[in-house]
Amino acid sequence: MMKWIYWLRLYDTKFQAGCLVRRMENDWWIYGYDCPREVEVFRSRKGRYGVRFLP
């Protein structure tokens, strides 16, 4: 069973978090990493947005 890995930073808008998701989806190959299975934006309890992924 794989567990979610959470990106360290939270963002004020869903757009900002979404930009990170697009960058992650497109840039993994540049750094020689395997692309994560799933990347998604989530909302924290305090209303900020974050990014999590499954390796």
Sequence and secondary structure as in RCSB ss.txt:
>XXXX:A:sequence
MMKWIYWLRLYDTKFQAGCLVRRMENDWWIYGYDCPREVEVFRSRKGRYGVRFLP
>XXXX:A:secstr
    EE S  BSSHHHHHHHHHHHHHHGGGGT    SEEEEEE TTS EEEEEE 
